[in-house]
Amino acid sequence: MLESGDDFDPQPEAPQAPSDDMCCGSGCEPCVWDSYQIELADYRMRLAAWHARQEGA
């Protein structure tokens, strides 16, 4: 969270995709790929918000 008067606003970092050997292929719930997709969607929302803040600055 940014403190009042703090201009530090780094660009969000993308989540690292799991390697192919991290998935066991047995249909786990949640699969590492499911978790990655959730993290990726969150990252995309945070990145869009970051871009909007940069345009407004």
N, CA, C and O atoms as CSV, one atom per row, in Angstrom:
chain,resi,resn,atom,element,x,y,z
A,1,MET,N,N,0.847,-1.175,0.000
A,1,MET,CA,C,0.000,0.000,0.000
A,1,MET,C,C,0.894,1.241,0.000
A,1,MET,O,O,1.917,1.281,0.683
A,2,LEU,N,N,0.501,2.232,-0.760
A,2,LEU,CA,C,1.295,3.447,-0.852
A,2,LEU,C,C,0.993,4.374,0.303
A,2,LEU,O,O,-0.161,4.566,0.686
A,3,GLU,N,N,2.036,4.938,0.842
A,3,GLU,CA,C,1.853,5.917,1.904
A,3,GLU,C,C,1.607,7.274,1.275
A,3,GLU,O,O,1.989,7.521,0.132
A,4,SER,N,N,0.984,8.123,2.008
A,4,SER,CA,C,0.704,9.477,1.553
A,4,SER,C,C,1.997,10.171,1.136
A,4,SER,O,O,2.956,10.214,1.906
A,5,GLY,N,N,2.024,10.714,-0.083
A,5,GLY,CA,C,3.195,11.421,-0.576
A,5,GLY,C,C,4.260,10.510,-1.169
A,5,GLY,O,O,5.310,10.995,-1.593
A,6,ASP,N,N,4.020,9.217,-1.210
A,6,ASP,CA,C,4.988,8.258,-1.745
A,6,ASP,C,C,4.699,8.039,-3.219
A,6,ASP,O,O,3.607,7.605,-3.584
A,7,ASP,N,N,5.684,8.341,-4.075
A,7,ASP,CA,C,5.498,8.203,-5.517
A,7,ASP,C,C,5.934,6.839,-6.041
A,7,ASP,O,O,5.804,6.572,-7.236
A,8,PHE,N,N,6.441,5.985,-5.185
A,8,PHE,CA,C,6.913,4.670,-5.608
A,8,PHE,C,C,5.728,3.797,-5.976
A,8,PHE,O,O,4.913,3.460,-5.117
A,9,ASP,N,N,5.625,3.426,-7.250
A,9,ASP,CA,C,4.523,2.610,-7.751
A,9,ASP,C,C,5.075,1.670,-8.821
A,9,ASP,O,O,4.894,1.911,-10.015
A,10,PRO,N,N,5.749,0.597,-8.393
A,10,PRO,CA,C,6.358,-0.295,-9.383
A,10,PRO,C,C,5.320,-1.050,-10.204
A,10,PRO,O,O,4.213,-1.325,-9.741
A,11,GLN,N,N,5.701,-1.374,-11.420
A,11,GLN,CA,C,4.835,-2.166,-12.287
A,11,GLN,C,C,4.698,-3.568,-11.696
A,11,GLN,O,O,5.690,-4.157,-11.268
A,12,PRO,N,N,3.472,-4.109,-11.667
A,12,PRO,CA,C,3.290,-5.464,-11.145
A,12,PRO,C,C,4.094,-6.471,-11.963
A,12,PRO,O,O,4.304,-6.289,-13.163
A,13,GLU,N,N,4.535,-7.520,-11.306
A,13,GLU,CA,C,5.280,-8.576,-11.975
A,13,GLU,C,C,4.351,-9.729,-12.299
A,13,GLU,O,O,3.494,-10.106,-11.499
A,14,ALA,N,N,4.538,-10.283,-13.492
A,14,ALA,CA,C,3.732,-11.415,-13.935
A,14,ALA,C,C,4.076,-12.658,-13.130
A,14,ALA,O,O,5.229,-12.851,-12.743
A,15,PRO,N,N,3.081,-13.502,-12.878
A,15,PRO,CA,C,3.382,-14.751,-12.178
A,15,PRO,C,C,4.187,-15.669,-13.090
A,15,PRO,O,O,4.088,-15.595,-14.314
A,16,GLN,N,N,4.969,-16.518,-12.483
A,16,GLN,CA,C,5.762,-17.458,-13.264
A,16,GLN,C,C,4.915,-18.686,-13.556
A,16,GLN,O,O,4.314,-19.269,-12.654
A,17,ALA,N,N,4.875,-19.069,-14.814
A,17,ALA,CA,C,4.100,-20.243,-15.212
A,17,ALA,C,C,4.754,-21.503,-14.656
A,17,ALA,O,O,5.980,-21.603,-14.609
A,18,PRO,N,N,3.937,-22.459,-14.237
A,18,PRO,CA,C,4.512,-23.713,-13.755
A,18,PRO,C,C,5.158,-24.468,-14.912
A,18,PRO,O,O,4.733,-24.356,-16.062
A,19,SER,N,N,6.174,-25.226,-14.591
A,19,SER,CA,C,6.795,-26.055,-15.631
A,19,SER,C,C,5.890,-27.253,-15.900
A,19,SER,O,O,5.062,-27.618,-15.065
A,20,ASP,N,N,6.052,-27.848,-17.050
A,20,ASP,CA,C,5.199,-28.981,-17.433
A,20,ASP,C,C,5.275,-30.136,-16.440
A,20,ASP,O,O,4.295,-30.857,-16.254
A,21,ASP,N,N,6.427,-30.317,-15.803
A,21,ASP,CA,C,6.562,-31.435,-14.872
A,21,ASP,C,C,5.927,-31.163,-13.511
A,21,ASP,O,O,5.903,-32.048,-12.655
A,22,MET,N,N,5.413,-29.951,-13.298
A,22,MET,CA,C,4.748,-29.635,-12.029
A,22,MET,C,C,3.316,-30.167,-11.993
A,22,MET,O,O,2.732,-30.310,-10.919
A,23,CYS,N,N,2.758,-30.457,-13.149
A,23,CYS,CA,C,1.393,-30.997,-13.224
A,23,CYS,C,C,1.488,-32.519,-13.289
A,23,CYS,O,O,2.187,-33.077,-14.135
A,24,CYS,N,N,0.774,-33.177,-12.379
A,24,CYS,CA,C,0.832,-34.644,-12.330
A,24,CYS,C,C,-0.090,-35.297,-13.351
A,24,CYS,O,O,0.045,-36.486,-13.641
A,25,GLY,N,N,-1.038,-34.516,-13.903
A,25,GLY,CA,C,-1.936,-35.059,-14.922
A,25,GLY,C,C,-3.061,-35.904,-14.368
A,25,GLY,O,O,-3.748,-36.580,-15.134
A,26,SER,N,N,-3.276,-35.888,-13.046
A,26,SER,CA,C,-4.320,-36.743,-12.462
A,26,SER,C,C,-5.634,-36.011,-12.224
A,26,SER,O,O,-6.565,-36.580,-11.653
A,27,GLY,N,N,-5.717,-34.751,-12.658
A,27,GLY,CA,C,-6.961,-34.004,-12.506
A,27,GLY,C,C,-7.152,-33.407,-11.128
A,27,GLY,O,O,-8.286,-33.234,-10.682
A,28,CYS,N,N,-6.070,-33.092,-10.447
A,28,CYS,CA,C,-6.145,-32.484,-9.113
A,28,CYS,C,C,-7.014,-31.224,-9.141
A,28,CYS,O,O,-7.090,-30.518,-10.147
A,29,GLU,N,N,-7.657,-30.969,-8.018
A,29,GLU,CA,C,-8.431,-29.744,-7.839
A,29,GLU,C,C,-7.875,-29.001,-6.649
A,29,GLU,O,O,-8.021,-29.509,-5.537
A,30,PRO,N,N,-7.270,-27.881,-6.773
A,30,PRO,CA,C,-6.960,-27.218,-8.038
A,30,PRO,C,C,-5.624,-27.712,-8.595
A,30,PRO,O,O,-4.713,-28.069,-7.848
A,31,CYS,N,N,-5.535,-27.722,-9.877
A,31,CYS,CA,C,-4.295,-28.059,-10.573
A,31,CYS,C,C,-3.363,-26.848,-10.492
A,31,CYS,O,O,-3.825,-25.719,-10.325
A,32,VAL,N,N,-2.069,-27.077,-10.610
A,32,VAL,CA,C,-1.137,-25.948,-10.600
A,32,VAL,C,C,-1.466,-24.990,-11.737
A,32,VAL,O,O,-1.228,-23.788,-11.618
A,33,TRP,N,N,-2.004,-25.498,-12.826
A,33,TRP,CA,C,-2.369,-24.628,-13.957
A,33,TRP,C,C,-3.607,-23.804,-13.637
A,33,TRP,O,O,-3.723,-22.667,-14.095
A,34,ASP,N,N,-4.534,-24.354,-12.861
A,34,ASP,CA,C,-5.704,-23.585,-12.412
A,34,ASP,C,C,-5.252,-22.419,-11.544
A,34,ASP,O,O,-5.702,-21.287,-11.723
A,35,SER,N,N,-4.359,-22.707,-10.602
A,35,SER,CA,C,-3.842,-21.657,-9.722
A,35,SER,C,C,-3.110,-20.591,-10.522
A,35,SER,O,O,-3.236,-19.399,-10.241
A,36,TYR,N,N,-2.347,-21.021,-11.517
A,36,TYR,CA,C,-1.626,-20.075,-12.363
A,36,TYR,C,C,-2.600,-19.173,-13.120
A,36,TYR,O,O,-2.366,-17.968,-13.218
A,37,GLN,N,N,-3.676,-19.724,-13.650
A,37,GLN,CA,C,-4.655,-18.935,-14.399
A,37,GLN,C,C,-5.314,-17.882,-13.494
A,37,GLN,O,O,-5.580,-16.765,-13.937
A,38,ILE,N,N,-5.576,-18.235,-12.235
A,38,ILE,CA,C,-6.146,-17.278,-11.282
A,38,ILE,C,C,-5.144,-16.161,-11.015
A,38,ILE,O,O,-5.503,-14.984,-11.020
A,39,GLU,N,N,-3.880,-16.536,-10.782
A,39,GLU,CA,C,-2.835,-15.537,-10.543
A,39,GLU,C,C,-2.637,-14.647,-11.770
A,39,GLU,O,O,-2.411,-13.445,-11.629
A,40,LEU,N,N,-2.720,-15.223,-12.968
A,40,LEU,CA,C,-2.547,-14.465,-14.199
A,40,LEU,C,C,-3.683,-13.460,-14.390
A,40,LEU,O,O,-3.440,-12.326,-14.803
A,41,ALA,N,N,-4.911,-13.861,-14.097
A,41,ALA,CA,C,-6.055,-12.950,-14.205
A,41,ALA,C,C,-5.899,-11.789,-13.220
A,41,ALA,O,O,-6.171,-10.639,-13.565
A,42,ASP,N,N,-5.458,-12.095,-11.984
A,42,ASP,CA,C,-5.225,-11.058,-10.988
A,42,ASP,C,C,-4.122,-10.107,-11.455
A,42,ASP,O,O,-4.251,-8.890,-11.326
A,43,TYR,N,N,-3.053,-10.660,-11.991
A,43,TYR,CA,C,-1.950,-9.839,-12.508
A,43,TYR,C,C,-2.435,-8.901,-13.609
A,43,TYR,O,O,-2.082,-7.722,-13.622
A,44,ARG,N,N,-3.233,-9.415,-14.521
A,44,ARG,CA,C,-3.725,-8.577,-15.623
A,44,ARG,C,C,-4.579,-7.425,-15.107
A,44,ARG,O,O,-4.508,-6.319,-15.643
A,45,MET,N,N,-5.385,-7.667,-14.075
A,45,MET,CA,C,-6.188,-6.589,-13.493
A,45,MET,C,C,-5.289,-5.563,-12.810
A,45,MET,O,O,-5.490,-4.359,-12.972
A,46,ARG,N,N,-4.287,-6.034,-12.040
A,46,ARG,CA,C,-3.366,-5.119,-11.377
A,46,ARG,C,C,-2.546,-4.329,-12.395
A,46,ARG,O,O,-2.260,-3.152,-12.177
A,47,LEU,N,N,-2.165,-4.968,-13.506
A,47,LEU,CA,C,-1.401,-4.288,-14.539
A,47,LEU,C,C,-2.246,-3.210,-15.217
A,47,LEU,O,O,-1.750,-2.114,-15.474
A,48,ALA,N,N,-3.513,-3.504,-15.510
A,48,ALA,CA,C,-4.398,-2.513,-16.122
A,48,ALA,C,C,-4.581,-1.313,-15.189
A,48,ALA,O,O,-4.579,-0.168,-15.639
A,49,ALA,N,N,-4.737,-1.579,-13.891
A,49,ALA,CA,C,-4.877,-0.494,-12.922
A,49,ALA,C,C,-3.592,0.325,-12.848
A,49,ALA,O,O,-3.642,1.550,-12.736
A,50,TRP,N,N,-2.455,-0.338,-12.909
A,50,TRP,CA,C,-1.167,0.353,-12.880
A,50,TRP,C,C,-1.025,1.256,-14.101
A,50,TRP,O,O,-0.603,2.406,-13.981
A,51,HIS,N,N,-1.382,0.726,-15.293
A,51,HIS,CA,C,-1.316,1.543,-16.515
A,51,HIS,C,C,-2.222,2.767,-16.387
A,51,HIS,O,O,-1.837,3.864,-16.790
A,52,ALA,N,N,-3.408,2.593,-15.836
A,52,ALA,CA,C,-4.335,3.705,-15.671
A,52,ALA,C,C,-3.735,4.767,-14.744
A,52,ALA,O,O,-3.864,5.965,-14.999
A,53,ARG,N,N,-3.082,4.321,-13.670
A,53,ARG,CA,C,-2.434,5.276,-12.765
A,53,ARG,C,C,-1.300,6.001,-13.461
A,53,ARG,O,O,-1.092,7.189,-13.211
A,54,GLN,N,N,-0.564,5.327,-14.322
A,54,GLN,CA,C,0.557,5.947,-15.024
A,54,GLN,C,C,0.064,7.004,-16.009
A,54,GLN,O,O,0.689,8.053,-16.166
A,55,GLU,N,N,-1.052,6.725,-16.666
A,55,GLU,CA,C,-1.618,7.693,-17.617
A,55,GLU,C,C,-2.140,8.929,-16.895
A,55,GLU,O,O,-2.102,10.035,-17.433
A,56,GLY,N,N,-2.631,8.732,-15.661
A,56,GLY,CA,C,-3.181,9.843,-14.891
A,56,GLY,C,C,-2.129,10.659,-14.170
A,56,GLY,O,O,-2.423,11.735,-13.649
A,57,ALA,N,N,-0.917,10.163,-14.135
A,57,ALA,CA,C,0.148,10.870,-13.395
A,57,ALA,C,C,0.737,12.011,-14.194
A,57,ALA,O,O,1.637,12.701,-13.715
